[in-house]
Amino acid sequence: MCGLSTAARAEAPRPPDAQGSALVLKAMQRDLRIDEATARRRLAAEDAAAKAEAALVPALGPGYAGSWFDAASGKLIVNLTDGALAPRVIRGGAVPRVLSKGHGLAELRAVKAKLDAQARATPSAASGVTSWRVDPVANRVVVTTIAGRARGALARAAAAEGDAVRFETTAQPAVSSSEWLDGGEGILSGQAICSVGFNAVQSFPDAPGSSSPVVISAGHCAKSTTVNGFANSHNISTPMGRWWFSSADYDWGVIGAIDTAFWHQGPYISLHTAADNFLLVRGTQERPIGSSICKSGFTTNITCGVIRARWESVYLSDIGRTIYNLTRDTTCTEKGDSGGPHYTGDGQAQGVGSASTLSAGHCLQNIGQENRSWYVEINFIQGYTSTRVMTY
């Protein structure tokens, strides 16, 4: 077998899988209910929108009030509080939406920050609430409450913000989703079944030139002293550092891969086939709200959906805690998929799975509702942990 890859852009130890991209395209067609040609056009449009967003946001300054990908037009829509910026947005390949009487992004972020602070100070304040976020499409802070549950102090504080806040209701609370080492393969952390996120390399600022192979997964998947490969319980790693969830309220974990003689890492995402097909990770380009996305996990394998929200705070009823700054999508994600990779159809890593809203233990699509799943953004994790996802 080929050796361990320890460089972030090292050549893959195994050749590209010609079927990998085709299998992900099929999953997109199934879950988004589109044909292959539409899926390919959409991926190209989303790539262009992501590049436009990355270029426009810093150039627009305080006049920028949020953006998202519009699947119908195939364009990036950009909210503006200053109409004079519209020509610049058009030149950048996007569509301006001038908010003559809307709310600025700074105002909405300040409202969300108040709610975050209240949840941090008093965790029970978020009772009766599933999540809250800045929604650029609604141009509001949207607070999702649970039908039939009494609203706690956080919901009452949100209501006091007037027109800057909009409420929506859900019937279910959110809960935590707990050979080749590929993203999406099963791992066993204590008694919890989770999924590998992305293979990566961690550097050490106090030791220039040194690095160590690691696995990025969900924080609640890195709590155990030893994390094992689920298939045969072979030891693959021990947690790298402390589980950060209890102190920083961000659900990510970096696990040191210690058994490099047995496990071989690289820029791979498992597609859960008998032939061991895989998708190559080609980068970490962040995609806008509205873009398509897929995930790979131990329980539900490959599922696809759409990014619905970013930087959303989510109250997990099963543990009575709030996790901050998650991204929500509509992939089907169940228990055991936690930590698994969320990625685009063309191989851009987006994040690792954290939580989902379930009905009787299964995705909401089974009762005719849109799935609600959350992940921690990979670029946030990389910036915080000095890690680099292995890419092809």
N, C-alpha and C positions, 0 to 999 in steps of 0.2 A: 504494500500500500504506500501511497505517496506520503511525504513528510508534512509536518504541520506548517501552515503558512503564518508567519508572524509579522508581515508587513501589510499595512492597510491597503495597498494597491498591488499586492503580490500576484503573480500569475497563478491562476487556479491550478491546484494539484490534480484536477481531473478535467477533461475537455468539456466545453459547453454542451448542455443538453438541448438538442434541437427541438425536442418535444415540449420543453418546459414552458416557453412563452405561449405555445399553442394551447396548452392545458389551462393556463391562467386566462387566456382569452375566452375559452369555453366557459369557465366559471363566471366571467364577467357577463357573457351573453345570457347565461342561465339566470343569474341573480338580478341583473339590470334589465332583463327582457329586451335585449337588442341583438341585432345580427352582427356578424364578424366585421363587416365593412364599417358599420357604425361604431363598433368598439375601437377599431383602429383609428378612425377619424377623431374620436373623442380623446384618446390618449395623446394624439398629436396636438389637439387644441388645448388640452390641460397642461401639456408641457410648455406651450407658448404662453399660456396664462400665468403659469408659475414664474416664468422668466420676466414677464411684464410686471407682475406684482413685486418681485424682488428689486426691479429697477425703479419703479414708480414710488413706492412707499417712502424711501428716504428723501426723494426729490420733492415730494409734495408738502412735506413739513406738517404744521398744525392744521392745514386745510384738509388733510386726509382724514376720513371718518369711517374707514373699513372697506372691505372688498370681498368678492366671492366670484366663483366661476358659474356662469349661467349655461346650463347644458343645452337649452333651446337654441341660443344664438351661437354657442361655442366661443363666447367672449368673457373676458374679465370685466365685471361691473365694479366701478369705484365710486364710493360715496364721497362727496365734497361739501364742505361748508363754505368754500370760497369758489364762486362760479368762474373767476378769472383763471382758475387752474384747469378748466375743462379742455382747452386746446392742447395742453401738455399731456393730458391723459389720452386724448385721441391720437396724438403723435406717438405715444407709447404703445399703441395697439389695443387699448382698452376702451370701454364705454363709460363716460362720466354720468353720475347721478347727483345732481345738485340738490342739496337739502335746504330749501329756503326757510323752512320753519322746524327743521329737525334738531337733533341733539349731536353735539360734537363728541368725538371719540374720547377726549380727555374727561368730559362730563360723565359719560357712561362708565368709563373705567374707574372713576372716582366712586360712583355708586356701588359698583361691584366690589371695590376694595373695602368699602364700609361693611358690606355683607360678609366678605371674607374675614375681616377683623373680628366681627361679632362671633362667627363660627369658631374661630381659633380661641377666642377668650372663653366662650361657653359652648362646647360641642352640642349640648342638648338644644340650643337655640334653633338648630336646623331641623328639629323634628317636624314631621309633616311635609317636608320639602325633599325633592330628589336632587335638584341641581339649580344653578343659576349661572348666567353667562351674558356677555355682551353679544348681541345678535345684530350683525350689520344689515341684514335684509330687513328686519323689523325696525332697525334704528332705535332699539330699546335694550334695556337689561331684561332678559326673559327669565322668570322664576317659574320652575316646574314644581307644582305641588301634587300631593297624592290624594286622590279622590277619597272622601270619607274620613280623612285624618284631620285632627285638630291642627291648626297652623300655630307654630311656635313663634318665639320672639323675632326670629330672622324674617319670617314672612310678613309679620306686622311692620317691621322696620322698612321692608321693601315697599309695602303699600304706601308708607308715608312719603315716598319719593315721587309720588304723583305720576305724571305722564311719562317720566323717564323709565318706568317699569311696566312690563306687561306680564300677566300671569297666564300659565297654561296648566293643564291637568293631565296626569297619567294615572292609570289604575294600579301600577305596581311600583314598589320602591327599587332602588338600585342596590346591587350586592356585589361583593368582590368575586372575581371569576377564578378561583384557585386551580462501534462500527463507524459511520460518518455522523458528525454532530452538526445537524442542519437546523435552521430556524423552523419552528413548528413541531419538532420532535418532542416526545414526552420526557419529562424529568420528574424525579420524586424528591421532594424537599420535606423531610420528616414524614408525616402522613399525608401531605398535600400533593396532589398531582397537578403539575403545571406544564408549561411549554417553553422550549428554548426560544429566545427572541432573535438576536443577531450575534454572530461571531464578531469579535472585535479585538483590538490591541490597546492596552492601557500603558501610557507612558508615565514616567515619574519625574516631576520637575526638579526634585533634589538629587536626581541621578541622571544627568543628561546622557542620551544615547541608549538608555536601558528601557526595556518594555517587556510586557508579559501578556500572553494570550488569555482572553477572558470571554465570558458569555454575558450579554446584556439581557435581562429578563425583568419581570415585575418584582418590586420590592418584597411583596408578601410571598414570593417564591424563593427568596434568598434568606429566609429566617433560620433555617436549620444549619447546624454545624457542618453537616455534609450533605451535598446535593448529588443524587445518583441518576445515572441514565435509567429511564423507566423500563426499557425493554428487558434488561437482564440485571438490573441493580448494580452494574459496574460503577465504581466510584469515578466520577468525572471531575469533581471540583469541590472546593470549600468557598464560602462567601468571601468576597474581597471587601474588607472593611465592615462597617456597621450597616445594619438594615436601617435605612433613613426614614422610613414612613413615620415612625413615632415621634421624630423630632422635627422634621422639615415638612411633613405632610405631602411628600411626593412619592409616588409608588413605583420606584425603579430599584433595581438591584444589579450590582456588578459581581459576577462570580468568577473566581480564579480557576482556570482550567489546568489542573495539576497532572492529570494522567495523559500526557501527550503521546505516550507510546501506544496507547490504545485508541484514543479519540483523535480524529483528524479534522481540523477546522478549515474553513474557507468561506467565500462569499456566497453561501448557498441557503436557499429556502426550500424545505421539503414540500413536495406536492402530494405526498401520501398515496403513492401508487405502488403496485407490486414490483414494478421495474425500477423503483427508487428514483423517479424523475425529480428534477429540481429546477428552480428558477435562480438565475444569477442576480446578485445584488450589484447594481451598477452605480449607485450614488445615494445621496441623502437629500435630494432636492425637495423642499417642502411644497406641497400642492395646496392651492386655495380651497376655501370652503366651496362646496358644490362639485368638487372633483370626484372621480371614481376611485375606489380603494378596495383592496382585497386583504385577507388575513389567512394565516395558516396556523392551525392549532391541533393539539392532541385529540380533542373530543369531536369537533365538527369539521376538521380538515380544512379545505379551501372554501371560503365563502367571500362574496364581494358585495359592495354597497356603495354609498356616497358619503362624503364628509359633510356633516351637518353643522358643526359648531367647533370653535377653538377657544382655548383658555376658559373652559367651563369648570366650575367648582361643583363637586358631586358628593352628596351626603350618602354614605353607605350604611343602610339600616342594620345590616347584620353585624357590624362591628361598632356602630355608633360614632363614626368618625367621618370627617370631611377630607377628601383629597382635592387638591387645587390644581388648576391649569391643565386639565385634561382636554383631549380632542375627542369629539363624539362622531361616530359614524353609524351606518346602518348594516354593518356586517353581522351575521349570526355568530355570536360568541357565547359559549356556555362554560360551566365549571370544567376546569382542566385545560381550557384555552388560555388562561392567564399567562402573561409573559410572552405569548406568541407574537410573531412579527406581523405588523400591518404595513402594507407596501402597495405600490402602484403596479399596474399591469405591465409596465416597462421596466420594473426592477428598481424603483426608487424607494429606499427605506423611509418609512414615515414614523413608526413608533412601536412600542410593545404594549400588548393588551393589559388592561387593568381591571375593568368592571363592566357590568352589563345589567340591563333590566330583563328579568325572566318571568315567565308564567308557568307555574308547576315545574320549575327547573329547566324549562326549554325556551327557545327564542320566541319573541313576540309574533313572528311571522306565522307561528302555528295557531294563533287565535285571530289572524287577520289584521294584525297591527304592524307598524313599521318597527324594525329592530332598533334598539338603543344600546350601543356599545361604546366604551371609552378606551383610549390609549394614551400613554405618555409619549410626547414627541421625542424622536430620537436625537434631533439636533440639540434640544435642551439637555438631554442626558449626556451627550458627548461634551458639551461645553462645561458641564458641571463636574465631570469625572475624569477628564483628560483621556478619554477613550476615542478610538476611531473605528468605525464599522469597517470590516473587511469588504472591499469592493473589487469587482472584476475589471 
